[in-house]
Amino acid sequence: MAVTQAQAAKHLLKLRKAQNSFVDFVKLCNPEMTFAPFQIELMEKLDKLAKGTLGKNKLLITMPPRHAKSFIATVHFPVFYLASQPNRNVLSTSYNQDLSKTFGRQVRDLAREQLVEQAFPDFKMSDESRAVDDWRTTDNGTYYATGIGGSTTGRAATLLILDDPIKAREEAESATQRNKTWSYYISALTTRKQPEVDGTKPIEIVILTRWHPDDVAGRLMETEDWKEGQ
């Protein structure tokens, strides 16, 4: 079926809006979906985080399961972030390697979508590195996903994502598991953060369901760094 001039103009407008707005980017990629107000608010916060207008360079997201927090922040946001500036570095971590690979596959597949290519023609994945959990852009940007306890040696993060560091309530009840997760976060993840090439500070997103008051979110909220959002 032939595309009319009006339809082509409408599509071009959607592409241009997606270049400049994370909310419009998610809507472009999911035209069949209707988002709740709290989901739009989350997208708006992430948009400001990417643009440096949030007033802080860290975002803590705590929601119950099945609220699309990972769909928005762990899958769509890294693609928008890298497509906007393909020399950035994303490090994404979850409670085990299987979940990290699941997220990684979703991120990679989204990055390959024709709509993303149309909206961001300068964003291209390298032919030499396209693993679900480890790939590069043609501008030497990187995406790397690993589970808690996995190696992060040599991995830079201008964007650090920690999503679901604890699998479920049973693990959250274990002080040993909580301490292990926290130690990995402090020693293996936060030390990977580095500024962008132009000196822009790295950004960080922590996403989880609260299972215990002494979880990662609870500990972060006790630190001055996260209280002040610096």
Secondary structure as UniProt FT lines:
FT   HELIX           5..20
FT   HELIX           22..29
FT   TURN            31..32
FT   HELIX           37..51
FT   STRAND          58..62
FT   TURN            65..66
FT   HELIX           69..70
FT   HELIX           71..76
FT   HELIX           77..84
FT   TURN            86..87
FT   STRAND          89..94
FT   HELIX           97..111
FT   HELIX           114..119
FT   TURN            121..122
FT   STRAND          125..131
FT   TURN            132..133
FT   STRAND          134..137
FT   TURN            138..139
FT   STRAND          142..147
FT   TURN            148..149
FT   TURN            153..154
FT   STRAND          159..163
FT   HELIX           169..172
FT   HELIX           175..184
FT   HELIX           185..189
FT   HELIX           190..192
FT   TURN            197..198
FT   STRAND          203..208
FT   TURN            213..214
FT   HELIX           216..220
FT   TURN            221..222
FT   HELIX           224..228
//
